């Protein structure tokens, strides 16, 4: 089993942020790097009362009269249930 590593992310501003991670190593004086893995995370600070709206990937090419599918998520910090 490989080595375990933990990274703490400091408090972020309210909003959606992209986090990327990858591994690097050196083998025979050659630097090797893995393919980055990226994901999005949302932070909502205690004083924020505005909803956060996240839009997913949108097809950049839309043909006239074709339906546009726009994935989205909403977080309302004032809602009683999450």
Phi, psi and omega in degrees: 000139182283177180288148179257138181223137179240137179235131176264135179260125180293161179308135181251164174289154178302132179143186180261136183230145176265130179245128178239143177219152179201164179249144174228151177207165177241125178234119181052046180063021176244125180282125177244143181223140178281169174289131180296147173247127181238144175210164181252144177225148179247138175245139174228110180288158186303328183274358181278128177244000181270144177293151173258132179240124179248130175251130179280189180293134182244137177298121184288346180244115178238129179274142181310133179072009177269145177294137175257122179262119182238103178288140180210160172220148180231135173240122178251109183295344179270354180289147182283331179241145179253000000 
